Amino acid sequence: MANYSNVTSNAGHSQKVEGAINKAKGYEEHDETLKYNNQFISGLKSVGSKVTNTTSEAGTQNAILVEQVKKANAVSSNGRLDVSWHFNSAANSSATGVEVLYYDNAQKQLAADVSAALSKALGLRDRGAKQRKDLYFLSHTNAPAILIEVAFISNANDMTAAITKRTSGVNAVIKTITGKTVASKATAKPSTTSSNPKGKVNVHKTQYNGKDLFFPYGDGFTAFAKVLFNLSTSNTVYDEATLFPAVVKGWTLVQANVDVQLFEDKNLTKKSTMKLNKADQALSLHIGFVNK
């Protein structure tokens, strides 16, 4: 089986079209797929693979699919694999497991191998490879493509496994696709007195306009955190808070546990009533601690 070193990857749906939702537990598909997609991209880069993020934040499902495919097909098809991350859902909350969708027999074995590896890593049922010729993403990309259904968002046990074993799951998929193993990283253990080692601050990483950005953010033991905020007066331009606390367009952003608070003055006496919603946020990867 071919090992792919040129991969495109996207998080299914968008912040405006969340996809499947588990209202009882507060899970939303796009939020969860972003976590898998971001970690997948980071892991692929660490093993030397070329990877392109084809996630769309369009406002309709049709526009999302068109943009995903357009971004993927803009990448050379030479040795390329296109991946889309999703979560399943069912009316029956006991429905469980991992499955990987493919277009034709050329991707069947790869889909089966990815499904088996991911299900083993997550400890969930392997529902296997399933052919789907009706899905736009699979039928319109001009290179081999698979659509990964990580777990059932409607199943609380599935989601516990998907969240707590995400790193193992992502690394298993990377190993299956590339033949390479993501190096393990030592994880700092939580302090009994503070979420941060004394004199240290958590550092997270995200991308904005194609550039890597690094900044401090709350709980270092939560792998992902929402930290990119739309603070412009026009409400259209995103600004990265790169200092802690930081003044961005007249607002001061301060971390408080895992919540972010906005103040209208540098002395932090006037707390802002401005509300931050999901459309004003992006995901970041926690990468460690540095001295303050």
DOVEXTOR-326021 format. One record per residue (C-alpha): residue in one letter; y, x, z. Coordinates in steps of 0.05 Angstrom, whole numbers, plus 5000, padded with zeros to 4 digits. Each point is the difference from the previous one (the first is absolute). Example, Ala and Ser with C-alpha at 12.3 -4.5 7.8 and 13.67 -1.06 7.14 Angstrom:
<recs>
<rec aa="a" c2="4910" c1="5246" c3="5156"/>
<rec aa="s" c2="5069" c1="5027" c3="4987"/>
</recs>
This chain:
<recs>
<rec aa="m" c2="5000" c1="5000" c3="5000"/>
<rec aa="a" c2="5070" c1="5025" c3="4982"/>
<rec aa="n" c2="5045" c1="5025" c3="5055"/>
<rec aa="y" c2="5071" c1="4976" c3="4989"/>
<rec aa="s" c2="5059" c1="5046" c3="5015"/>
<rec aa="n" c2="5053" c1="4955" c3="4966"/>
<rec aa="v" c2="5007" c1="4936" c3="5039"/>
<rec aa="t" c2="5049" c1="4943" c3="5003"/>
<rec aa="s" c2="5000" c1="4955" c3="5061"/>
<rec aa="n" c2="5036" c1="4938" c3="5023"/>
<rec aa="a" c2="5004" c1="4952" c3="5059"/>
<rec aa="g" c2="4983" c1="4931" c3="4976"/>
<rec aa="h" c2="5054" c1="4946" c3="4999"/>
<rec aa="s" c2="5070" c1="5015" c3="5028"/>
<rec aa="q" c2="5046" c1="4986" c3="5059"/>
<rec aa="k" c2="5025" c1="4938" c3="4964"/>
<rec aa="v" c2="4930" c1="4977" c3="4980"/>
<rec aa="e" c2="4958" c1="5021" c3="5060"/>
<rec aa="g" c2="4932" c1="4977" c3="4974"/>
<rec aa="a" c2="4948" c1="4977" c3="5051"/>
<rec aa="i" c2="5024" c1="4986" c3="5071"/>
<rec aa="n" c2="4965" c1="4992" c3="5067"/>
<rec aa="k" c2="5053" c1="4961" c3="5038"/>
<rec aa="a" c2="4960" c1="4999" c3="5065"/>
<rec aa="k" c2="4997" c1="5076" c3="5004"/>
<rec aa="g" c2="5065" c1="5015" c3="4963"/>
<rec aa="y" c2="4966" c1="5039" c3="4943"/>
<rec aa="e" c2="5032" c1="5000" c3="4931"/>
<rec aa="e" c2="4964" c1="5029" c3="4941"/>
<rec aa="h" c2="5057" c1="5042" c3="4970"/>
<rec aa="d" c2="5016" c1="5032" c3="5067"/>
<rec aa="e" c2="4928" c1="5020" c3="5009"/>
<rec aa="t" c2="4990" c1="5025" c3="4929"/>
<rec aa="l" c2="5063" c1="5042" c3="5005"/>
<rec aa="k" c2="4968" c1="5037" c3="5058"/>
<rec aa="y" c2="4937" c1="5014" c3="4960"/>
<rec aa="n" c2="5038" c1="5018" c3="4937"/>
<rec aa="n" c2="5048" c1="5048" c3="5035"/>
<rec aa="q" c2="4945" c1="5036" c3="5037"/>
<rec aa="f" c2="4957" c1="5003" c3="4936"/>
<rec aa="i" c2="5057" c1="5032" c3="4962"/>
<rec aa="s" c2="5013" c1="5050" c3="5056"/>
<rec aa="g" c2="4926" c1="5018" c3="5003"/>
<rec aa="l" c2="4994" c1="5008" c3="4925"/>
<rec aa="k" c2="5059" c1="5048" c3="5000"/>
<rec aa="s" c2="4968" c1="5040" c3="5056"/>
<rec aa="v" c2="4939" c1="5014" c3="4957"/>
<rec aa="g" c2="5041" c1="5020" c3="4940"/>
<rec aa="s" c2="4995" c1="4936" c3="4958"/>
<rec aa="k" c2="5055" c1="4974" c3="4957"/>
<rec aa="v" c2="5019" c1="4930" c3="5025"/>
<rec aa="t" c2="5052" c1="4949" c3="4980"/>
<rec aa="n" c2="5022" c1="4942" c3="5044"/>
<rec aa="t" c2="5001" c1="4937" c3="4956"/>
<rec aa="t" c2="5017" c1="4950" c3="5056"/>
<rec aa="s" c2="5048" c1="4945" c3="4979"/>
<rec aa="e" c2="5049" c1="4961" c3="5044"/>
<rec aa="a" c2="5015" c1="4948" c3="4947"/>
<rec aa="g" c2="5013" c1="4928" c3="5020"/>
<rec aa="t" c2="4944" c1="4963" c3="4963"/>
<rec aa="q" c2="4926" c1="5015" c3="4994"/>
<rec aa="n" c2="5004" c1="5004" c3="4924"/>
<rec aa="a" c2="5058" c1="5049" c3="5003"/>
<rec aa="i" c2="4961" c1="5042" c3="5051"/>
<rec aa="l" c2="4939" c1="5005" c3="4956"/>
<rec aa="v" c2="5041" c1="5017" c3="4938"/>
<rec aa="e" c2="5038" c1="5055" c3="5038"/>
<rec aa="q" c2="4936" c1="5029" c3="5030"/>
<rec aa="v" c2="4967" c1="5005" c3="4932"/>
<rec aa="k" c2="5063" c1="5027" c3="4966"/>
<rec aa="k" c2="5006" c1="5055" c3="5052"/>
<rec aa="a" c2="4927" c1="5018" c3="4994"/>
<rec aa="n" c2="4999" c1="5002" c3="4925"/>
<rec aa="a" c2="5062" c1="5045" c3="5000"/>
<rec aa="v" c2="4955" c1="5055" c3="5029"/>
<rec aa="s" c2="4956" c1="5040" c3="4953"/>
<rec aa="s" c2="4933" c1="4965" c3="4992"/>
<rec aa="n" c2="4964" c1="5068" c3="4998"/>
<rec aa="g" c2="4952" c1="4999" c3="5058"/>
<rec aa="r" c2="5039" c1="4944" c3="5034"/>
<rec aa="l" c2="4974" c1="4948" c3="5049"/>
<rec aa="d" c2="5042" c1="4940" c3="5021"/>
<rec aa="v" c2="4990" c1="4972" c3="5070"/>
<rec aa="s" c2="5028" c1="4936" c3="5031"/>
<rec aa="w" c2="4991" c1="4985" c3="5075"/>
<rec aa="h" c2="4990" c1="4929" c3="5024"/>
<rec aa="f" c2="4972" c1="4959" c3="5058"/>
<rec aa="n" c2="4953" c1="4942" c3="4990"/>
<rec aa="s" c2="5008" c1="4931" c3="5033"/>
<rec aa="a" c2="4956" c1="4940" c3="5010"/>
<rec aa="a" c2="5005" c1="4932" c3="5032"/>
<rec aa="n" c2="4938" c1="5019" c3="5040"/>
<rec aa="s" c2="5024" c1="5051" c3="5051"/>
<rec aa="s" c2="4930" c1="5029" c3="5005"/>
<rec aa="a" c2="5002" c1="5026" c3="4928"/>
<rec aa="t" c2="4997" c1="5076" c3="5005"/>
<rec aa="g" c2="4994" c1="5065" c3="4963"/>
<rec aa="v" c2="5025" c1="5047" c3="4947"/>
<rec aa="e" c2="4996" c1="4990" c3="4925"/>
<rec aa="v" c2="5028" c1="5037" c3="4940"/>
<rec aa="l" c2="5017" c1="4964" c3="4936"/>
<rec aa="y" c2="4994" c1="5032" c3="4930"/>
<rec aa="y" c2="5010" c1="4980" c3="4928"/>
<rec aa="d" c2="4940" c1="5024" c3="4961"/>
<rec aa="n" c2="4937" c1="5042" c3="5008"/>
<rec aa="a" c2="5039" c1="5065" c3="4993"/>
<rec aa="q" c2="5028" c1="4989" c3="5070"/>
<rec aa="k" c2="4939" c1="4964" c3="5030"/>
<rec aa="q" c2="4968" c1="5061" c3="5034"/>
<rec aa="l" c2="5066" c1="5027" c3="5026"/>
<rec aa="a" c2="5017" c1="4931" c3="5029"/>
<rec aa="a" c2="4932" c1="4997" c3="5033"/>
<rec aa="d" c2="5006" c1="5070" c3="5029"/>
<rec aa="v" c2="5070" c1="4987" c3="5027"/>
<rec aa="s" c2="4978" c1="4934" c3="5031"/>
<rec aa="a" c2="4940" c1="5034" c3="5034"/>
<rec aa="a" c2="5041" c1="5058" c3="5026"/>
<rec aa="l" c2="5057" c1="4957" c3="5027"/>
<rec aa="s" c2="4953" c1="4949" c3="5032"/>
<rec aa="k" c2="4962" c1="5056" c3="5035"/>
<rec aa="a" c2="5064" c1="5032" c3="5025"/>
<rec aa="l" c2="5027" c1="4934" c3="5027"/>
<rec aa="g" c2="4933" c1="4975" c3="5026"/>
<rec aa="l" c2="5005" c1="4936" c3="4959"/>
<rec aa="r" c2="4953" c1="4965" c3="4953"/>
<rec aa="d" c2="4996" c1="5029" c3="4929"/>
<rec aa="r" c2="5011" c1="4942" c3="4953"/>
<rec aa="g" c2="4996" c1="5049" c3="4942"/>
<rec aa="a" c2="5030" c1="5004" c3="4931"/>
<rec aa="k" c2="5021" c1="4936" c3="4965"/>
<rec aa="q" c2="5021" c1="4994" c3="4928"/>
<rec aa="r" c2="5065" c1="4963" c3="4988"/>
<rec aa="k" c2="5027" c1="4995" c3="4929"/>
<rec aa="d" c2="5052" c1="4948" c3="5019"/>
<rec aa="l" c2="5044" c1="5045" c3="5043"/>
<rec aa="y" c2="5063" c1="5025" c3="4966"/>
<rec aa="f" c2="5001" c1="5068" c3="5034"/>
<rec aa="l" c2="4929" c1="5016" c3="4979"/>
<rec aa="s" c2="5006" c1="4974" c3="4929"/>
<rec aa="h" c2="5068" c1="5029" c3="4981"/>
<rec aa="t" c2="4998" c1="5071" c3="5026"/>
<rec aa="n" c2="4981" c1="5050" c3="4945"/>
<rec aa="a" c2="4956" c1="5042" c3="5044"/>
<rec aa="p" c2="4941" c1="4986" c3="5047"/>
<rec aa="a" c2="5023" c1="4956" c3="5058"/>
<rec aa="i" c2="4972" c1="4972" c3="5064"/>
<rec aa="l" c2="5028" c1="4949" c3="5049"/>
<rec aa="i" c2="4979" c1="5013" c3="5072"/>
<rec aa="e" c2="4992" c1="4940" c3="5048"/>
<rec aa="v" c2="5001" c1="5039" c3="5066"/>
<rec aa="a" c2="4979" c1="4943" c3="5046"/>
<rec aa="f" c2="5012" c1="4927" c3="5014"/>
<rec aa="i" c2="5069" c1="4989" c3="5029"/>
<rec aa="s" c2="4975" c1="4933" c3="5024"/>
<rec aa="n" c2="4948" c1="5034" c3="5044"/>
<rec aa="a" c2="5027" c1="5030" c3="5065"/>
<rec aa="n" c2="4941" c1="5048" c3="5007"/>
<rec aa="d" c2="5009" c1="5025" c3="4929"/>
<rec aa="m" c2="5073" c1="5014" c3="5013"/>
<rec aa="t" c2="4986" c1="5037" c3="5064"/>
<rec aa="a" c2="4953" c1="5046" c3="4962"/>
<rec aa="a" c2="5048" c1="5006" c3="4941"/>
<rec aa="i" c2="5058" c1="5020" c3="5046"/>
<rec aa="t" c2="4965" c1="5046" c3="5050"/>
<rec aa="k" c2="4957" c1="5035" c3="4948"/>
<rec aa="r" c2="5051" c1="5005" c3="4944"/>
<rec aa="t" c2="5000" c1="5075" c3="4997"/>
<rec aa="s" c2="4925" c1="5004" c3="4994"/>
<rec aa="g" c2="5000" c1="4945" c3="4948"/>
<rec aa="v" c2="5054" c1="5032" c3="4957"/>
<rec aa="n" c2="4968" c1="5068" c3="5004"/>
<rec aa="a" c2="4933" c1="4971" c3="4979"/>
<rec aa="v" c2="5032" c1="4970" c3="4938"/>
<rec aa="i" c2="5034" c1="5066" c3="4983"/>
<rec aa="k" c2="4935" c1="5037" c3="5007"/>
<rec aa="t" c2="4965" c1="4951" c3="4954"/>
<rec aa="i" c2="5054" c1="5002" c3="4947"/>
<rec aa="t" c2="5017" c1="5074" c3="5000"/>
<rec aa="g" c2="4939" c1="5034" c3="5031"/>
<rec aa="k" c2="5047" c1="5034" c3="5049"/>
<rec aa="t" c2="5005" c1="4993" c3="5075"/>
<rec aa="v" c2="5066" c1="4988" c3="5035"/>
<rec aa="a" c2="5009" c1="5052" c3="5055"/>
<rec aa="s" c2="4999" c1="4970" c3="5069"/>
<rec aa="k" c2="5064" c1="5006" c3="5041"/>
<rec aa="a" c2="5003" c1="5008" c3="5075"/>
<rec aa="t" c2="5030" c1="4939" c3="5032"/>
<rec aa="a" c2="5042" c1="5007" c3="5062"/>
<rec aa="k" c2="4974" c1="4961" c3="5060"/>
<rec aa="p" c2="5046" c1="4951" c3="5034"/>
<rec aa="s" c2="5034" c1="5022" c3="5063"/>
<rec aa="t" c2="4988" c1="4959" c3="5063"/>
<rec aa="t" c2="5074" c1="5000" c3="5015"/>
<rec aa="s" c2="5034" c1="4996" c3="4932"/>
<rec aa="s" c2="4984" c1="4984" c3="4928"/>
<rec aa="n" c2="5033" c1="5067" c3="4981"/>
<rec aa="p" c2="4984" c1="5070" c3="5025"/>
<rec aa="k" c2="5057" c1="5024" c3="5043"/>
<rec aa="g" c2="5057" c1="5029" c3="4959"/>
<rec aa="k" c2="4968" c1="4975" c3="4935"/>
<rec aa="v" c2="5017" c1="4946" c3="4951"/>
<rec aa="n" c2="4954" c1="4964" c3="4950"/>
<rec aa="v" c2="5011" c1="5015" c3="4927"/>
<rec aa="h" c2="4983" c1="4951" c3="4945"/>
<rec aa="k" c2="5002" c1="5007" c3="4925"/>
<rec aa="t" c2="5014" c1="4951" c3="4943"/>
<rec aa="q" c2="5027" c1="5004" c3="4929"/>
<rec aa="y" c2="5066" c1="4974" c3="4973"/>
<rec aa="n" c2="5022" c1="5009" c3="4928"/>
<rec aa="g" c2="4940" c1="5045" c3="4990"/>
<rec aa="k" c2="5019" c1="5048" c3="5056"/>
<rec aa="d" c2="4962" c1="5014" c3="5064"/>
<rec aa="l" c2="5042" c1="4981" c3="5061"/>
<rec aa="f" c2="4985" c1="5021" c3="5072"/>
<rec aa="f" c2="5027" c1="4967" c3="5062"/>
<rec aa="p" c2="4984" c1="4983" c3="5073"/>
<rec aa="y" c2="4968" c1="4935" c3="5019"/>
<rec aa="g" c2="4967" c1="4969" c3="5062"/>
<rec aa="d" c2="4927" c1="4998" c3="5017"/>
<rec aa="g" c2="4966" c1="5062" c3="4972"/>
<rec aa="f" c2="4931" c1="4969" c3="5008"/>
<rec aa="t" c2="5013" c1="4943" c3="4953"/>
<rec aa="a" c2="4985" c1="5028" c3="4931"/>
<rec aa="f" c2="5051" c1="4959" c3="4963"/>
<rec aa="a" c2="5067" c1="4973" c3="5019"/>
<rec aa="k" c2="5054" c1="4960" c3="4964"/>
<rec aa="v" c2="5062" c1="5042" c3="4999"/>
<rec aa="l" c2="5040" c1="4994" c3="4935"/>
<rec aa="f" c2="5057" c1="4951" c3="5010"/>
<rec aa="n" c2="5049" c1="4967" c3="4954"/>
<rec aa="l" c2="5066" c1="5013" c3="5036"/>
<rec aa="s" c2="5049" c1="4998" c3="4942"/>
<rec aa="t" c2="5055" c1="4948" c3="5000"/>
<rec aa="s" c2="4977" c1="4977" c3="4931"/>
<rec aa="n" c2="4929" c1="4990" c3="5027"/>
<rec aa="t" c2="4971" c1="5033" c3="4938"/>
<rec aa="v" c2="4999" c1="5075" c3="5014"/>
<rec aa="y" c2="4950" c1="5031" c3="5049"/>
<rec aa="d" c2="5021" c1="5056" c3="5046"/>
<rec aa="e" c2="4953" c1="5046" c3="5037"/>
<rec aa="a" c2="5013" c1="5014" c3="5073"/>
<rec aa="t" c2="4988" c1="5075" c3="5003"/>
<rec aa="l" c2="5028" c1="5014" c3="5069"/>
<rec aa="f" c2="4985" c1="4972" c3="5069"/>
<rec aa="p" c2="5044" c1="4964" c3="5017"/>
<rec aa="a" c2="5033" c1="4997" c3="4932"/>
<rec aa="v" c2="5063" c1="4967" c3="4973"/>
<rec aa="v" c2="4988" c1="4966" c3="4933"/>
<rec aa="k" c2="5058" c1="4964" c3="4967"/>
<rec aa="g" c2="5032" c1="4988" c3="5067"/>
<rec aa="w" c2="4937" c1="4978" c3="5035"/>
<rec aa="t" c2="4964" c1="5040" c3="5052"/>
<rec aa="l" c2="4924" c1="4996" c3="4999"/>
<rec aa="v" c2="4963" c1="5014" c3="5064"/>
<rec aa="q" c2="4925" c1="5001" c3="5014"/>
<rec aa="a" c2="4975" c1="4959" c3="5059"/>
<rec aa="n" c2="4925" c1="5004" c3="5009"/>
<rec aa="v" c2="4973" c1="4972" c3="4934"/>
<rec aa="d" c2="5062" c1="4957" c3="4986"/>
<rec aa="v" c2="5064" c1="5022" c3="4966"/>
<rec aa="q" c2="5067" c1="4978" c3="5028"/>
<rec aa="l" c2="5066" c1="5000" c3="4964"/>
<rec aa="f" c2="5067" c1="5013" c3="5035"/>
<rec aa="e" c2="5069" c1="4991" c3="4971"/>
<rec aa="d" c2="5029" c1="5060" c3="5036"/>
<rec aa="k" c2="4981" c1="5073" c3="5011"/>
<rec aa="n" c2="5001" c1="4991" c3="5076"/>
<rec aa="l" c2="4944" c1="4949" c3="4995"/>
<rec aa="t" c2="5037" c1="4946" c3="5039"/>
<rec aa="k" c2="5003" c1="4945" c3="4949"/>
<rec aa="k" c2="4932" c1="4978" c3="4976"/>
<rec aa="s" c2="5000" c1="4971" c3="4930"/>
<rec aa="t" c2="4975" c1="4930" c3="4986"/>
<rec aa="m" c2="4980" c1="5021" c3="4930"/>
<rec aa="k" c2="4928" c1="4980" c3="4988"/>
<rec aa="l" c2="4950" c1="5046" c3="4965"/>
<rec aa="n" c2="4946" c1="4966" c3="4959"/>
<rec aa="k" c2="4941" c1="5023" c3="4959"/>
<rec aa="a" c2="5039" c1="5003" c3="4936"/>
<rec aa="d" c2="5043" c1="5054" c3="5034"/>
<rec aa="q" c2="4942" c1="5044" c3="5019"/>
<rec aa="a" c2="4952" c1="5051" c3="4971"/>
<rec aa="l" c2="4940" c1="5037" c3="5028"/>
<rec aa="s" c2="4997" c1="5071" c3="5023"/>
<rec aa="l" c2="4945" c1="5048" c3="5021"/>
<rec aa="h" c2="5003" c1="5034" c3="5069"/>
<rec aa="i" c2="4991" c1="5075" c3="4989"/>
<rec aa="g" c2="5009" c1="5030" c3="5069"/>
<rec aa="f" c2="5049" c1="5024" c3="5053"/>
<rec aa="v" c2="5058" c1="5049" c3="4997"/>
<rec aa="n" c2="5049" c1="5026" c3="5052"/>
<rec aa="k" c2="5060" c1="4957" c3="5011"/>
</recs>
